[in-house]
Amino acid sequence: MATTVPVDPNYLIYRTPLASRYASAAMKENFSDFKKFSTWRKLWVILAKAEKALGLDISDEQIQEMEQNVGNIDFERAAKEEKKFRHDVMAHVHTFGAASPKAAPIIHLGATSCYVGDNTDLIVLRDGLEILKPKLASCLDELCKFAVEHKSLPCLSYTHLQSAQVSTVGKRACLWAQELLMDLQALERVSAELRFRGVKGTTGTQASFLALFEGDAAKVEQLDNMVTDMAGFKRHFIICGQTYPRKVDTDIVSVLASFGASVHKVCTDIRLLASFQEMEEPFEADQIGSSAMPYKRNPMRCERVCSLARLLMALVQNPLATASVQWMERTLDDSANRRVVLAEAFLAADAILQTLQNVFEGLVVYPKVIARRLSEHLPFMASENIIMAMVRAGGNRQECHEKIRSLSLQSAALMKQEGLPCDLLDRVRSDPYFQPILDKLDACVDANTFSGMSVQQVERFVSEEVKPVLAKYEDRLTKAAKLDI
C-alpha cells in the first residue's frame, strides 16, 4: 500500500495564480485583507476626529485608543463575529470595539457600511493605480530606449502580414510605444478624476449626519470635506446613492482592458517576429523551451502577457453589467462580483507589466536576418527607383515599366516554384536595356533610402510626446525584477 504523507493545508485550497505566481508583492498587499480592514479602521478614526472637531462628544482618549489599535486586528474573532451577524462591517465594528473598549460607543457613529466599504475600495483603487503608473512608465521608457537605439535599422514592414515597404526596427517599436503612452495617459486621467464617496449615510442623503449635528447643514458639509481631505482625496461625490457610482469601476477596468489590448498586440508582434527570427524576447541560460524539442526557444514571456491580457480584456464585461443593474439607490448583487473582478483586474495588469518590462529590457535583434529578409523583397520595392533612374537617363517610362514588370514576374515565379532567392537585380544587370543605369543600380536598392522619415519620426515622438510624460516619473522609473517563473 502507498504511504500517506501529510499534506500542507495551503496546498489543499485554491489560490489564484495571479497572487501565487504572477503579481508583485506590492499589488498583492494592496488588495490584502490587512490593507482592507486596517483602512476601515483608519476611516473610523478619521470620522471620529472630524466629528469631534465639529463638536460631537468624542474624547481624545477614545481617538488615541482607536489609533493605537488600527493594525491590531483579531482576524479569527472577526470571522466568528461575521458568522454570527452575517455582516462583515458589523463584525469588524465589534472586533475593533473589543480592541478599543473606550471608543466602542462612537465607532461608526452616523455611518453606513459603505462609508468604510466603498471609501476603502476607492483608496485601494487609487493606490493600485499609483502602483501601475510608474511600472507602465518604466516599460515605456525601456521601449523608447530600444526604439532610439534601432531607429536607423531598416526592416521589412508588413500589411496584412504580407511584405509591404521598408520601415525601421525603431519606428515599429514606436508603434507599440504610442499605444502604451495612450494607456499611461488614460491611467493618469482616471487617477486624476477619482473622487471619494465621503460621508453620505445610508442612501446618500446624509440624513443621519444632519441629525447628529441637529440640523446644521454647514457642519455636515464640513464633515464631508474634512474626511475627504484626511483620506487624501481632493474631491468627493456630491451625489451618490448608498454606494459610489459603479461607473467608476467600469471606467477604471475599461482603461485596464484597453491596456490589455495594447500589450496583446505588442507581444503578438514580437512572437511573429520571433518566428521570422528577426527579434526575440530574453532567453535565460538554463531556460528550457520544450521538454521534447531541446532546440526550442519559445516566446513564453510574450505568450504569458497575451494570455493574461485576454483575461484582463474579458473582465470589463463584469463592471459594465454591474453598473447596469444597480437598482435605484443600490442592490447588493455587486458585492461578490466586485470582490473578485477589481482585484483580478489590477493583479493581472500588474503581472503583465512585470513580465513586459522584463521583455523590453532584454529584447534581442538579429540585424543580419533582418537584412536578409529585406534583401529578398527590396528589389521589387526598388522597381519605381529603377524606372525613375531610366527616365532620367533618357528612357521611356512606360517601356521601362513593362520591362521591370516582366522581369519581376519571372523572378517571383522562380522564388515561389523553385525556392530560389530573388534574382531580379541579376536579370536587370543582364538586360542590355538597363545598361545606362548599371552604375546607379546599387543606389536604387539602398535600404536606407526606403524608410522615409522613420528616423525623424522616432526622434520627434520620443522627445516631443514621450519624454514630457515620463518626466513626472523620473524618480520612480525602475528596472525589471528577475522573473521567478
Phi, psi and omega per residue, in radians:
M1 nan 2.556 -3.140
A2 -1.224 2.502 3.102
T3 -1.372 2.304 3.100
T4 -1.543 2.124 -3.138
V5 -1.827 2.268 3.112
P6 -0.990 2.392 -3.115
V7 -1.826 2.333 3.061
D8 -0.992 2.210 -3.118
P9 -0.952 -0.484 3.135
N10 -1.075 -0.435 -3.124
Y11 -1.623 0.123 3.112
L12 -1.878 0.101 3.116
I13 -2.197 2.647 3.102
Y14 -1.279 2.369 3.014
R15 -2.242 2.301 -3.134
T16 -1.069 2.279 3.107
P17 -1.034 -0.426 3.102
L18 -1.057 -0.608 3.108
A19 -1.519 -0.720 -3.031
S20 -1.409 -0.377 -3.055
R21 -2.117 -0.656 -2.807
Y22 -2.003 -0.847 -2.956
A23 -1.306 2.818 -3.109
S24 -1.357 2.804 3.103
A25 -1.066 -0.655 -3.111
A26 -1.109 -0.754 -3.115
M27 -1.279 -0.632 3.086
K28 -1.117 -0.691 3.104
E29 -1.160 -0.625 -3.129
N30 -1.078 -0.572 -3.139
F31 -1.806 0.303 -3.109
S32 -1.356 2.823 3.059
D33 -1.085 -0.668 -3.117
F34 -1.117 -0.779 3.117
K35 -1.049 -0.777 -3.100
K36 -1.080 -0.935 -2.998
F37 -1.392 -0.491 3.031
S38 -1.228 -0.554 3.072
T39 -1.211 -0.656 3.024
W40 -0.946 -0.802 -3.106
R41 -1.168 -0.670 3.096
K42 -1.080 -0.688 3.125
L43 -1.170 -0.621 3.069
W44 -1.169 -0.648 3.074
V45 -1.126 -0.820 3.131
I46 -1.017 -0.780 -3.140
L47 -1.070 -0.775 -3.135
A48 -1.108 -0.732 3.132
K49 -1.078 -0.773 -3.122
A50 -1.185 -0.719 3.126
E51 -1.125 -0.677 3.095
K52 -1.124 -0.779 -3.120
A53 -1.070 -0.470 -3.112
L54 -1.689 0.182 2.952
G55 1.890 -0.010 3.118
L56 -1.319 2.753 -3.041
D57 -1.416 1.411 3.110
I58 -2.286 2.302 -3.050
S59 -1.645 2.768 3.043
D60 -1.060 -0.621 -3.121
E61 -1.108 -0.711 3.119
Q62 -1.118 -0.761 -3.140
I63 -1.145 -0.750 3.125
Q64 -1.074 -0.705 3.120
E65 -1.094 -0.745 3.108
M66 -1.107 -0.795 -3.117
E67 -1.075 -0.662 -3.122
Q68 -1.186 -0.339 -3.060
N69 -1.980 0.248 3.127
V70 -0.991 -0.767 -3.114
G71 -1.647 0.001 -3.102
N72 -1.612 1.301 -3.018
I73 -1.797 2.118 3.063
D74 -1.574 1.579 -3.052
F75 -1.142 -0.584 3.126
E76 -1.148 -0.755 3.111
R77 -1.119 -0.740 -3.139
A78 -1.052 -0.705 3.133
A79 -1.112 -0.722 3.120
K80 -1.155 -0.713 3.137
E81 -1.132 -0.693 -3.141
E82 -1.173 -0.671 3.091
K83 -1.075 -0.623 -3.135
K84 -1.286 -0.870 -3.015
F85 -1.576 -0.267 -3.053
R86 0.974 0.658 -3.099
H87 -2.664 1.982 -3.017
D88 -1.181 -0.692 -3.118
V89 -1.169 -0.795 3.137
M90 -1.149 -0.548 3.067
A91 -1.054 -0.711 -3.117
H92 -1.422 -0.449 3.000
V93 -1.064 -0.811 -3.137
H94 -1.181 -0.688 -3.132
T95 -1.167 -0.728 3.103
F96 -1.168 -0.685 3.123
G97 -1.125 -0.612 3.097
A98 -1.164 -0.596 3.112
A99 -1.401 -0.388 -3.117
S100 -2.267 1.204 -2.988
P101 -1.055 -0.600 -3.135
K102 -1.202 -0.544 -3.107
A103 -1.569 -0.175 -3.044
A104 -0.880 -0.708 -3.091
P105 -1.144 -0.381 -3.047
I106 -1.957 0.001 3.088
I107 -1.154 2.261 3.072
H108 1.289 0.415 -3.042
L109 -1.149 2.051 3.117
G110 1.421 -0.095 -3.003
A111 -1.614 2.860 2.966
T112 -1.980 2.955 -3.075
S113 -0.967 -0.634 -3.091
C114 -1.222 -0.251 3.046
Y115 -1.034 -0.850 3.114
V116 -1.487 -0.708 -3.062
G117 -1.110 -0.990 -3.074
D118 -1.258 -0.719 3.124
N119 -1.122 -0.623 3.066
T120 -1.152 -0.728 3.089
D121 -0.996 -0.737 -3.135
L122 -1.156 -0.658 3.074
I123 -1.126 -0.762 3.135
V124 -1.132 -0.724 3.093
L125 -1.099 -0.781 3.108
R126 -1.023 -0.836 -3.106
D127 -1.198 -0.588 3.081
G128 -1.121 -0.712 3.086
L129 -1.108 -0.642 3.119
E130 -1.202 -0.417 3.035
I131 -1.330 -0.713 -3.048
L132 -1.281 -0.701 -2.997
K133 -1.029 -0.891 3.132
P134 -1.173 -0.467 3.082
K135 -1.198 -0.742 3.086
L136 -1.167 -0.668 3.080
A137 -1.063 -0.686 3.125
S138 -1.148 -0.709 3.081
C139 -1.077 -0.791 -3.131
L140 -1.103 -0.703 3.111
D141 -1.062 -0.818 3.139
E142 -1.117 -0.721 -3.115
L143 -1.158 -0.655 3.132
C144 -1.227 -0.599 3.026
K145 -1.062 -0.743 3.099
F146 -1.080 -0.766 -3.116
A147 -1.080 -0.772 3.141
V148 -1.146 -0.709 3.138
E149 -1.064 -0.622 -3.056
H150 -1.964 0.436 -3.060
K151 -1.127 -0.457 -3.070
S152 -1.817 0.037 -3.079
L153 -1.452 1.864 -3.092
P154 -1.142 2.511 3.076
C155 -2.573 2.835 3.078
L156 -1.322 2.284 3.041
S157 -1.765 2.877 -3.014
Y158 -2.345 2.441 2.848
T159 -2.182 2.404 -3.064
H160 1.082 0.359 -3.036
L161 1.063 0.439 3.019
Q162 -1.985 2.548 -3.115
S163 -0.991 2.355 -3.081
A164 -2.081 -1.565 -3.121
Q165 -2.320 -2.997 -3.131
V166 -1.619 2.302 2.989
S167 -2.203 -2.793 2.999
T168 -2.275 2.759 3.131
V169 -1.046 -0.705 3.132
G170 -1.160 -0.663 3.117
K171 -1.119 -0.739 3.120
R172 -1.101 -0.710 3.113
A173 -1.061 -0.559 3.114
C174 -1.244 -0.483 3.013
L175 -1.055 -0.737 3.093
W176 -1.166 -0.805 -3.070
A177 -1.096 -0.621 -3.121
Q178 -1.080 -0.701 3.127
E179 -1.206 -0.683 3.118
L180 -1.181 -0.595 3.058
L181 -1.099 -0.743 3.092
M182 -1.082 -0.665 3.111
D183 -1.155 -0.726 3.122
L184 -1.106 -0.737 3.125
Q185 -1.156 -0.575 3.085
A186 -1.205 -0.683 3.063
L187 -1.091 -0.716 3.107
E188 -1.109 -0.661 -3.138
R189 -1.128 -0.891 -3.101
V190 -1.175 -0.512 3.096
S191 -1.183 -0.779 -3.123
A192 -1.197 -0.531 -3.093
E193 -1.517 -0.123 -3.067
L194 -1.135 2.247 -3.132
R195 -2.078 2.671 3.110
F196 -1.406 2.599 3.011
R197 -1.255 -0.737 -3.140
G198 1.411 -2.711 -3.120
V199 -1.886 1.849 -3.013
K200 -2.175 -0.121 -3.140
G201 1.385 -2.909 -2.925
T202 -1.179 -0.749 3.137
T203 -2.167 0.383 3.059
G204 1.565 0.069 -3.085
T205 -1.561 -0.217 -3.095
Q206 1.119 0.373 -3.090
A207 -1.072 -0.693 -3.100
S208 -1.136 -0.633 -3.140
F209 -1.319 -0.591 3.067
L210 -1.099 -0.641 3.085
A211 -1.192 -0.736 3.133
L212 -1.018 -0.672 -3.097
F213 -1.728 0.389 2.990
E214 0.914 0.791 3.045
G215 1.460 0.108 -3.118
D216 -1.478 1.637 -3.081
A217 -1.102 -0.588 -3.135
A218 -1.078 -0.696 3.128
K219 -1.202 -0.599 3.090
V220 -1.093 -0.746 3.111
E221 -1.176 -0.683 3.077
Q222 -1.077 -0.729 3.122
L223 -1.035 -0.813 3.134
D224 -1.037 -0.793 -3.115
N225 -1.161 -0.729 -3.113
M226 -1.140 -0.802 -3.139
V227 -1.112 -0.730 3.112
T228 -1.041 -0.793 -3.126
D229 -1.143 -0.771 -3.125
M230 -1.176 -0.430 3.096
A231 -1.442 -0.090 3.076
G232 1.575 0.339 3.108
F233 -1.911 2.628 3.139
K234 -1.553 -0.466 -3.082
R235 -2.446 2.776 3.010
H236 -2.311 2.872 3.070
F237 -1.231 2.345 2.985
I238 -1.412 -0.703 -3.121
I239 -1.952 2.229 2.947
C240 -2.815 2.852 3.029
G241 -1.519 -2.371 3.093
Q242 -1.258 -0.497 -3.115
T243 -2.002 2.931 2.938
Y244 -1.253 2.720 -3.086
P245 -1.009 2.245 -3.117
R246 -1.239 -0.128 2.996
K247 -1.127 -0.385 3.060
V248 -1.062 -0.803 3.112
D249 -1.084 -0.729 3.128
T250 -1.050 -0.772 -3.114
D251 -1.091 -0.813 -3.092
I252 -1.184 -0.839 -3.107
V253 -1.192 -0.515 3.057
S254 -1.096 -0.724 3.094
V255 -1.119 -0.730 3.109
L256 -1.143 -0.685 3.123
A257 -1.141 -0.677 3.100
S258 -1.126 -0.699 3.022
F259 -1.030 -0.706 3.096
G260 -1.024 -0.711 3.106
A261 -1.113 -0.701 3.140
S262 -1.075 -0.864 -3.062
V263 -1.259 -0.487 3.061
H264 -1.099 -0.749 3.105
K265 -1.112 -0.810 -3.129
V266 -1.022 -0.881 -3.049
C267 -1.297 -0.464 2.999
T268 -1.153 -0.745 3.081
D269 -1.024 -0.792 -3.135
I270 -1.106 -0.684 3.111
R271 -1.121 -0.701 3.102
L272 -1.142 -0.765 3.121
L273 -1.137 -0.558 3.070
A274 -1.142 -0.653 3.116
S275 -1.204 -0.470 3.048
F276 -1.431 -0.137 -3.102
Q277 1.142 0.480 3.084
E278 -1.577 -0.514 -3.041
M279 -2.683 2.628 3.109
E280 -2.475 2.654 2.928
E281 -1.297 2.886 3.138
P282 -1.071 2.572 -3.138
F283 -2.380 2.041 -3.020
E284 -1.377 2.766 -3.022
A285 -1.003 -0.694 -3.089
D286 -1.704 0.086 -3.085
Q287 -1.237 2.420 3.102
I288 -1.859 2.168 -3.131
G289 -1.420 -0.598 -3.109
S290 -2.664 2.449 3.107
S291 -1.265 -0.369 -3.097
A292 -1.864 -0.474 -3.059
M293 -2.087 1.661 -3.001
P294 -1.046 -0.410 -3.061
Y295 -1.421 -0.180 -2.994
K296 -1.190 2.478 3.017
R297 -2.223 1.258 -3.058
N298 -1.200 2.466 -3.138
P299 -1.393 1.123 -2.984
M300 -1.139 -0.556 3.133
R301 -1.172 -0.830 3.120
C302 -1.153 -0.595 3.078
E303 -1.141 -0.673 3.095
R304 -1.112 -0.774 3.127
V305 -1.041 -0.798 -3.140
C306 -1.087 -0.699 -3.131
S307 -1.110 -0.850 3.131
L308 -1.201 -0.567 3.127
A309 -1.131 -0.635 3.096
R310 -1.121 -0.698 3.055
L311 -1.053 -0.817 -3.088
L312 -1.100 -0.749 3.138
M313 -1.107 -0.635 -3.091
A314 -1.296 -0.469 -3.054
L315 -1.116 -0.398 -3.056
V316 -1.150 -0.357 3.125
Q317 -1.100 -0.547 -3.099
N318 -1.192 -0.929 3.108
P319 -1.114 -0.514 3.054
L320 -1.089 -0.835 -3.135
A321 -1.151 -0.702 3.139
T322 -1.085 -0.797 3.141
A323 -1.078 -0.540 -3.052
S324 -1.349 -0.301 -3.054
V325 -2.068 0.406 3.068
Q326 -1.441 1.467 -3.053
W327 -1.024 2.347 3.061
M328 0.839 -2.078 -3.096
E329 -1.456 -0.339 2.937
R330 2.864 2.808 2.880
T331 -2.264 2.889 -3.068
L332 -1.643 0.080 3.139
D333 -1.327 0.078 3.024
D334 -1.531 -0.410 -2.880
S335 -1.084 -1.017 -3.091
A336 -1.094 -0.678 3.140
N337 -1.083 -0.833 -3.074
R338 -1.172 -0.571 3.111
R339 -0.996 -0.628 -3.108
V340 -1.501 -0.920 -2.918
V341 -1.169 -0.809 -3.086
L342 -1.099 -0.786 3.117
A343 -1.115 -0.793 -3.104
E344 -1.093 -0.681 -3.135
A345 -1.101 -0.799 -3.128
F346 -1.234 -0.713 3.121
L347 -1.133 -0.672 3.119
A348 -1.149 -0.807 3.125
A349 -1.069 -0.717 3.123
D350 -1.109 -0.786 3.137
A351 -1.111 -0.694 3.099
I352 -1.062 -0.803 -3.091
L353 -1.127 -0.672 3.103
Q354 -1.057 -0.783 -3.124
T355 -1.243 -0.705 -3.090
L356 -1.097 -0.725 3.128
Q357 -1.150 -0.647 3.066
N358 -1.039 -0.703 3.105
V359 -1.132 -0.872 -3.060
F360 -1.116 -0.612 -3.124
E361 -1.258 -0.370 -3.058
G362 -2.086 0.306 -3.137
L363 -1.012 2.343 -3.139
V364 -1.988 2.278 3.135
V365 -1.978 2.476 3.125
Y366 -2.028 1.515 -3.035
P367 -1.015 -0.611 -3.102
K368 -1.224 -0.634 3.070
V369 -1.179 -0.734 3.114
I370 -1.048 -0.774 -3.140
A371 -1.125 -0.704 -3.141
R372 -1.130 -0.801 3.138
R373 -1.122 -0.632 3.111
L374 -1.177 -0.713 -3.106
S375 -1.111 -0.471 3.136
E376 -1.193 -0.457 -3.067
H377 -1.942 -0.337 -3.012
L378 -1.044 -0.707 -3.139
P379 -0.994 -0.649 3.109
F380 -1.167 -0.712 3.129
M381 -1.160 -0.435 -3.089
A382 -1.452 0.005 -3.070
S383 -0.931 -0.803 -3.101
E384 -1.131 -0.662 3.098
N385 -1.092 -0.710 3.136
I386 -1.135 -0.731 3.120
I387 -1.074 -0.780 -3.126
M388 -1.120 -0.660 3.106
A389 -1.112 -0.710 3.124
M390 -1.162 -0.693 3.115
V391 -1.083 -0.745 3.114
R392 -1.124 -0.455 3.121
A393 -1.535 0.093 3.070
G394 1.811 0.078 -3.104
G395 -1.389 2.958 3.113
N396 -1.645 2.213 -3.031
R397 -1.045 -0.810 -3.069
Q398 -1.192 -0.679 3.117
E399 -1.139 -0.737 3.137
C400 -1.146 -0.721 3.126
H401 -1.005 -0.762 -3.126
E402 -1.160 -0.676 3.101
K403 -1.068 -0.843 -3.122
I404 -1.128 -0.721 3.139
R405 -1.047 -0.786 -3.117
S406 -1.125 -0.794 3.140
L407 -1.155 -0.631 3.141
S408 -1.138 -0.743 3.136
L409 -1.130 -0.673 3.106
Q410 -1.116 -0.772 -3.124
S411 -1.167 -0.769 -3.135
A412 -1.089 -0.664 3.126
A413 -1.102 -0.731 3.106
L414 -1.127 -0.707 3.137
M415 -1.067 -0.769 -3.063
K416 -1.380 -0.693 -3.030
Q417 -1.525 -0.565 -3.085
E418 -1.924 -0.160 -3.113
G419 1.244 0.386 -3.113
L420 -1.530 2.754 3.102
P421 -1.221 2.861 3.136
C422 -1.116 2.215 3.135
D423 -2.085 0.395 -3.084
L424 -1.015 -0.749 -3.105
L425 -1.153 -0.637 3.083
D426 -1.102 -0.673 3.115
R427 -1.153 -0.687 3.102
V428 -1.119 -0.781 -3.131
R429 -1.100 -0.545 -3.086
S430 -1.459 -0.217 -3.098
D431 -1.571 2.092 -3.114
P432 -0.991 -0.417 -3.109
Y433 -1.009 -0.598 -3.051
F434 -1.624 0.168 -3.130
Q435 -0.906 -0.682 -3.086
P436 -1.110 -0.335 -3.055
I437 -2.098 0.229 -3.093
L438 -1.039 -0.582 3.137
D439 -1.288 -0.222 3.134
K440 -1.842 0.009 -3.012
L441 -1.136 -0.731 3.141
D442 -1.064 -0.680 3.122
A443 -1.154 -0.547 -3.136
C444 -1.172 -0.442 -3.097
V445 -2.002 0.444 3.073
D446 -1.323 1.975 -3.051
A447 -0.983 -0.554 -3.085
N448 -1.170 -0.284 -3.126
T449 -1.645 0.039 -3.048
F450 -1.829 -0.149 -2.994
S451 -1.614 0.185 3.027
G452 0.998 -2.260 -3.095
M453 -1.671 0.372 -3.035
S454 -0.958 -0.820 -3.090
V455 -1.095 -0.820 -3.130
Q456 -1.131 -0.638 3.129
Q457 -1.121 -0.727 3.104
V458 -1.062 -0.837 -3.097
E459 -1.089 -0.764 -3.120
R460 -1.190 -0.759 -3.117
F461 -1.047 -0.827 -3.087
V462 -1.165 -0.787 -3.051
S463 -1.348 -0.657 -3.025
E464 -1.603 -0.539 -3.043
E465 -1.911 -0.729 -3.048
V466 -1.452 -0.880 -3.028
K467 -1.017 -0.712 3.102
P468 -1.066 -0.587 3.123
V469 -1.301 -0.732 -3.111
L470 -1.230 -0.354 -3.080
A471 -1.008 -0.623 -3.107
K472 -1.286 -0.203 3.124
Y473 -1.880 0.152 -2.987
E474 -0.905 -0.691 -3.100
D475 -1.527 0.033 -3.130
R476 -2.102 0.068 3.083
L477 -1.198 2.402 -3.046
T478 -2.218 2.919 2.974
K479 -1.722 2.631 -3.114
A480 -1.211 2.432 3.023
A481 -1.332 2.652 3.081
K482 -1.119 2.290 3.132
L483 -1.237 2.276 3.130
D484 -1.235 -0.639 -3.137
I485 -2.430 nan nan
